[in-house]
Amino acid sequence: MTTDTALLTGASTIQAWLDHPAGGPALRGLLSQGGQSTDALAPVAGLPIRNLVAMSGGAFPQAALDALVAQVNPDGIAAEADADPGDAPAAEWAEKITSGRFTGQTVIVTGAGSGIGRATASRVARESGRVIAVDVSQERLDEFVAAHPGADVVALTADITDDQGVARIVEAAGDRIDALANIAGIMDDMTPVGEVTDAVWDRVFRVNVTGTMKLMRAVLPTMLAQGSGSIVNTSSEASLRGSSAGAAYTASKHAVVGLTKSSAFMYGPSGIRVNAVAPGPVITNIEAAFNSPLGADRVRAGMAIMPPPVTADRLAASITFLLSDDGVNVNGQNLASDGGWSAA
């Protein structure tokens, strides 16, 4: 437990900072300058504060963290090794790049401009794959390309629900498509079926289900011709339970699992593996609104046992495993990558 004299570092949890007599006021003051409150940090309170540097998208740079640490440690003793062992997880996971795992392979990744899609595209690129990075935002794609100098990346703005956009994605990939990561998706507004509007239902299904299907359908001729391929769709914890989203999103992610299993059965004998990954709480830029008092009350109750949100690179580890030849014997599965949430 953090005490009045305990040092705070980047390895200390956000909650430890908030509970500290000097760190709490300092962090709250920094948040207020940006028009934020501690409510924004509640889902990630158990993570080391240094994780905010990557999560914030530049709003909380390393320099700001260094200044914050210096402010609450006036004696200047702020080495990470001096942190209270109780302030940080016992064993923090670190990404391990497998050099050359995607050498010679072309991998399409949708939603590549941010969140899980960006983390997945980044990992494939750093493991020597050729990445067709697809997103609806040119600005986000430009940032991704700039962050990966020398990587074999084809950045493409396209809408996966639009036939012409899908055709441009396949054209950009060329004669070979080794893998597809269908990650682009949207959340609903947490409304139960008695309150869901046609507009919300249609929009969620158009992106999460129809867009996923269209791109799968488009890459299959190339994969069938070459006799191999791996497709990984993104389902959700909402594909495993009914308590983590509204009716539209929950139904759409169950539909993604059905699409995944059907395709795995149909095309497995042709050398094509089709799997899904079901993320638990992940820090992404997907926005969720509670437009229903009933939905808010019930979903928040269901989230009471939710594990702390994780950074997107942990999901990329699961997704790239299935995309790669390491997942050679896995087909038709909906892999829960949720920190054990689905086991509760």
URLINMO-V913157 format. One record per pair of residues at least 24 apart in sequence whose ideal C-beta (glycine too) atoms are under 10 Angstrom apart, sorted by the first residue. I is the first residue (numbers start at 1). J is the second residue. Records with the same first field share a line. If there is no record, write none. Layout:
I = J + J
This chain:
1 = 84 + 86 + 87
2 = 83 + 84 + 86 + 87
3 = 84
6 = 82 + 83 + 84 + 86 + 87
7 = 69 + 72 + 73 + 75 + 77 + 78 + 79 + 80 + 82 + 83 + 84 + 87
8 = 49 + 68 + 69 + 71 + 72 + 73 + 78 + 82 + 83 + 84 + 87
9 = 48 + 49 + 50 + 65 + 69 + 72 + 73 + 77 + 78 + 79 + 80 + 81 + 82 + 83 + 84 + 87 + 88
10 = 48 + 49 + 50 + 51 + 52 + 53 + 62 + 65 + 66 + 68 + 69 + 78 + 80 + 83 + 88
11 = 48 + 49 + 50 + 51 + 79 + 80 + 81 + 82 + 83 + 84 + 85 + 87 + 88 + 89 + 92
12 = 48 + 49 + 50 + 69 + 72 + 80 + 83 + 84 + 86 + 87 + 88
13 = 44 + 45 + 46 + 47 + 48 + 49 + 51 + 83 + 84 + 86 + 87 + 88 + 89 + 308
14 = 38 + 41 + 42 + 43 + 44 + 45 + 46 + 47 + 48 + 49 + 50 + 51 + 52 + 308
15 = 41 + 42 + 44 + 45 + 46 + 47 + 49 + 87 + 308
16 = 45 + 46 + 48 + 49 + 83 + 84 + 86 + 87 + 88
17 = 41 + 45 + 48 + 49 + 68 + 69 + 72 + 87
18 = 42 + 45 + 49
19 = 45 + 87
20 = 72 + 87
21 = 72
22 = 71 + 72 + 73 + 74
23 = 49 + 68 + 69 + 71 + 72 + 73
24 = 72
25 = 71 + 72
26 = 67 + 68 + 69 + 71 + 72
27 = 52 + 68 + 71 + 72
29 = 68 + 71
30 = 60 + 64 + 65 + 67 + 68 + 71
31 = 60
34 = 59 + 60
43 = 281 + 283 + 303 + 306 + 308 + 309
44 = 281 + 283 + 308 + 309 + 310 + 311
45 = 308 + 309
46 = 89 + 307 + 308 + 309
47 = 88 + 89 + 92 + 283 + 308 + 309 + 310 + 311
48 = 80 + 83 + 87 + 88 + 89 + 92
49 = 87 + 88
50 = 80 + 88 + 92
51 = 92 + 283 + 309 + 310 + 311
52 = 283
54 = 119 + 283 + 311 + 312 + 313
55 = 283 + 284 + 309 + 311 + 312
56 = 283
57 = 114 + 140 + 143 + 285
58 = 143
89 = 308
93 = 310 + 311 + 313 + 314 + 317
94 = 313
95 = 119 + 122 + 123 + 126 + 311 + 313 + 314 + 316 + 317
96 = 317
97 = 123 + 126 + 127 + 128 + 320
98 = 123 + 126 + 127 + 128 + 320 + 321 + 324 + 326
99 = 126 + 127 + 128
100 = 127 + 128 + 129
101 = 126 + 127 + 128 + 129 + 320 + 321 + 323 + 324 + 325 + 326
102 = 126 + 127 + 128 + 129 + 130 + 131 + 152 + 178 + 179 + 320 + 323 + 324 + 325
103 = 127 + 128 + 129 + 130
104 = 128 + 129 + 130 + 176 + 178
105 = 129 + 130 + 131 + 176 + 177 + 178 + 179 + 230 + 323 + 324 + 325
106 = 130 + 131 + 132 + 152 + 154 + 172 + 173 + 174 + 175 + 176 + 177 + 178 + 179 + 180 + 222
107 = 131 + 132 + 133 + 173 + 177 + 178 + 179 + 180 + 181 + 230 + 232 + 320 + 323 + 324
108 = 132 + 133 + 134 + 154 + 156 + 169 + 170 + 172 + 173 + 177 + 178 + 179 + 180 + 181 + 182 + 215 + 218 + 219 + 231
109 = 133 + 134 + 135 + 144 + 153 + 179 + 180 + 181 + 182 + 183 + 184 + 232 + 316 + 319 + 320 + 323
110 = 134 + 135 + 136 + 156 + 158 + 160 + 169 + 180 + 181 + 182 + 183 + 184 + 185 + 211 + 212 + 215 + 234
111 = 135 + 136 + 137 + 140 + 160 + 181 + 182 + 183 + 184 + 185 + 186 + 234 + 284 + 285 + 286
112 = 137 + 140 + 141 + 144 + 145 + 153 + 155 + 156 + 181 + 183 + 184
113 = 137 + 138 + 139 + 140 + 141 + 142 + 143 + 144 + 155 + 157 + 184 + 285
114 = 140 + 141 + 143 + 144 + 284 + 285 + 286 + 312
115 = 140 + 183 + 184 + 185 + 279 + 282 + 283 + 284 + 285 + 286 + 311 + 312 + 315 + 316
116 = 181 + 183 + 184 + 185 + 234 + 277 + 279 + 282 + 283 + 284 + 286 + 311 + 312 + 313 + 314 + 315 + 316 + 318 + 319 + 337
117 = 144 + 181 + 182 + 183 + 184 + 185 + 234 + 284 + 312 + 315 + 316 + 319
118 = 143 + 144 + 147 + 183 + 284 + 285 + 312 + 313 + 316
119 = 183 + 282 + 284 + 311 + 312 + 313 + 314 + 315 + 316 + 317 + 319 + 320
120 = 181 + 183 + 232 + 234 + 277 + 312 + 313 + 315 + 316 + 317 + 318 + 319 + 320 + 323
121 = 148 + 151 + 153 + 155 + 181 + 183 + 316 + 320
122 = 147 + 148 + 151 + 153 + 312 + 313 + 316 + 320
123 = 312 + 313 + 316 + 317 + 319 + 320 + 323 + 324
124 = 151 + 152 + 153 + 179 + 181 + 316 + 319 + 320 + 323 + 324
125 = 150 + 151 + 152 + 153
126 = 151
127 = 320 + 324
128 = 152
129 = 153 + 178 + 179 + 320 + 323 + 324
130 = 154 + 173 + 174 + 176 + 178
131 = 155 + 181
132 = 156 + 158 + 169 + 170 + 171 + 172 + 173 + 174 + 177 + 180
133 = 157 + 172
134 = 158 + 159 + 160 + 165 + 166 + 168 + 169 + 172 + 181 + 182 + 183 + 184 + 215
135 = 159 + 160 + 183 + 184
136 = 160 + 165 + 184
137 = 285
140 = 285
158 = 184 + 215
159 = 184 + 206 + 207 + 211
160 = 184 + 185 + 206 + 207 + 208 + 210 + 211 + 212 + 213 + 214 + 215 + 218
161 = 203 + 205 + 206 + 207 + 208 + 209 + 210 + 211 + 212 + 213 + 214 + 215
162 = 211 + 214
163 = 214 + 218
165 = 211 + 214 + 215
166 = 211 + 214 + 215 + 216 + 217 + 218 + 219
167 = 214 + 218
169 = 214 + 215 + 218 + 219
170 = 215 + 218 + 219 + 221 + 222
171 = 218
173 = 218 + 219 + 222
174 = 222
175 = 222 + 225 + 226
176 = 222 + 223 + 225 + 226 + 228 + 229
177 = 218 + 219 + 220 + 221 + 222 + 223 + 225 + 226 + 228 + 229 + 230 + 231
178 = 219 + 222 + 223 + 226 + 228 + 229 + 230 + 323 + 324 + 325
179 = 219 + 223 + 228 + 229 + 230 + 231 + 232 + 273 + 319 + 320 + 322 + 323 + 324 + 325 + 327
180 = 212 + 215 + 216 + 218 + 219 + 220 + 222 + 223 + 229 + 230 + 231 + 232 + 233 + 274 + 323
181 = 215 + 230 + 231 + 232 + 233 + 234 + 277 + 316 + 319 + 320 + 322 + 323
182 = 208 + 211 + 212 + 213 + 214 + 215 + 216 + 219 + 231 + 232 + 233 + 234 + 235 + 256 + 259 + 260 + 274 + 276 + 319
183 = 212 + 232 + 233 + 234 + 277 + 279 + 284 + 312 + 315 + 316 + 319
184 = 208 + 211 + 212 + 215 + 234 + 286
185 = 209 + 211 + 212 + 233 + 234 + 235 + 236 + 249 + 252 + 253 + 256 + 284 + 286
186 = 211 + 248 + 249 + 252 + 286 + 287 + 288
187 = 236 + 238 + 245 + 246 + 248 + 249 + 252 + 284 + 286 + 287 + 288 + 289
188 = 238 + 245 + 246 + 247 + 248 + 249 + 250 + 251 + 252 + 288 + 289 + 291 + 295
189 = 245 + 246 + 248 + 249 + 287 + 288 + 289 + 290 + 291 + 292 + 295
190 = 244 + 245 + 246 + 247 + 248 + 249 + 250 + 288 + 289 + 290 + 291 + 292 + 294 + 295 + 296 + 297 + 298 + 299 + 300
191 = 245 + 246 + 247 + 248 + 249 + 289 + 290 + 291 + 292 + 294 + 295 + 296
192 = 242 + 246 + 247 + 248 + 250 + 292 + 294 + 295 + 298 + 299
193 = 246 + 247 + 248 + 250 + 251
194 = 247 + 292 + 294 + 295
195 = 246 + 247 + 291 + 292 + 293 + 294 + 295
196 = 246 + 247 + 248 + 249 + 251 + 291 + 292 + 295
197 = 248 + 291
199 = 248
200 = 246 + 247 + 248 + 249 + 291
201 = 246 + 247 + 248 + 249 + 251 + 252
202 = 248
203 = 248
204 = 245 + 246 + 247 + 248 + 249 + 250 + 251 + 252 + 253
205 = 248 + 249 + 251 + 252 + 255
206 = 252
207 = 252
208 = 233 + 234 + 235 + 236 + 248 + 249 + 251 + 252 + 253 + 255 + 256
209 = 233 + 251 + 252 + 253 + 254 + 255 + 256 + 258 + 259
210 = 252 + 255
212 = 252 + 255 + 256 + 259 + 260 + 276
213 = 255 + 256 + 259 + 263
216 = 259 + 260 + 263 + 267 + 272 + 274
217 = 263
219 = 272
220 = 263 + 266 + 267 + 270 + 272 + 274
223 = 267 + 270 + 271 + 272 + 273 + 274
224 = 267 + 270 + 271 + 272
226 = 271 + 272
227 = 270 + 271 + 272
228 = 270 + 271 + 272 + 273 + 325
229 = 267 + 270 + 271 + 272 + 273 + 274 + 323
230 = 271 + 272 + 273 + 274 + 275 + 322 + 323 + 324 + 325 + 327 + 328 + 330 + 331
231 = 259 + 260 + 263 + 264 + 267 + 272 + 273 + 274 + 275 + 276 + 322 + 323
232 = 260 + 273 + 274 + 275 + 276 + 277 + 318 + 319 + 320 + 321 + 322 + 323 + 324 + 327 + 335
233 = 257 + 259 + 260 + 263 + 274 + 275 + 276 + 277 + 278 + 319 + 322 + 334
234 = 260 + 276 + 277 + 278 + 279 + 315 + 319
235 = 259 + 260 + 275 + 276 + 277 + 278 + 279 + 334 + 335 + 336
236 = 276 + 277 + 278 + 279 + 280 + 282 + 334 + 336 + 338
237 = 278 + 279 + 280 + 281 + 282 + 302 + 303 + 306 + 336 + 337 + 338 + 339 + 341 + 342
238 = 278 + 279 + 299
239 = 276 + 278 + 279 + 334 + 336 + 342
240 = 278 + 280 + 334 + 336 + 338 + 341 + 342
241 = 278 + 302 + 341 + 342 + 344
242 = 298 + 299 + 302
243 = 298 + 299 + 300 + 301 + 302 + 303 + 304 + 305 + 306
244 = 280 + 281 + 299 + 302 + 303 + 306 + 338 + 341 + 342
245 = 288 + 295 + 299 + 302
246 = 288 + 289 + 290 + 291 + 292 + 295 + 296 + 298 + 299
247 = 292 + 295
249 = 288
250 = 299
253 = 278 + 334
254 = 334
256 = 334
257 = 332 + 333 + 334
258 = 334
260 = 331 + 332 + 333 + 334
261 = 331 + 332 + 333 + 334
262 = 332
263 = 331 + 332
264 = 330 + 331 + 332 + 333
265 = 331 + 332
267 = 331
268 = 331 + 332
272 = 331
273 = 322 + 323 + 325 + 327 + 328 + 329 + 330 + 331 + 332 + 333
274 = 322 + 331 + 332 + 333
275 = 318 + 319 + 321 + 322 + 323 + 327 + 330 + 331 + 332 + 333 + 334 + 335
276 = 319 + 322 + 332 + 333 + 334 + 335 + 336
277 = 315 + 316 + 318 + 319 + 321 + 322 + 323 + 333 + 334 + 335 + 336 + 337 + 338
278 = 315 + 318 + 333 + 334 + 335 + 336 + 337 + 338 + 341 + 342
279 = 309 + 310 + 312 + 314 + 315 + 318 + 319 + 335 + 336 + 337 + 338 + 339 + 341
280 = 306 + 307 + 308 + 309 + 310 + 314 + 315 + 336 + 337 + 338 + 339 + 340 + 341 + 342
281 = 306 + 307 + 308 + 309 + 310 + 338 + 339 + 341
282 = 309 + 310 + 311 + 312 + 313 + 314 + 315 + 337 + 338 + 339
283 = 308 + 309 + 310 + 311 + 312
284 = 309 + 311 + 312 + 315
285 = 312
303 = 341
304 = 344
305 = 340 + 341 + 344
306 = 338 + 339 + 341 + 344
307 = 338 + 339 + 340 + 341 + 344
308 = 339
309 = 339
310 = 337 + 338 + 339
314 = 339
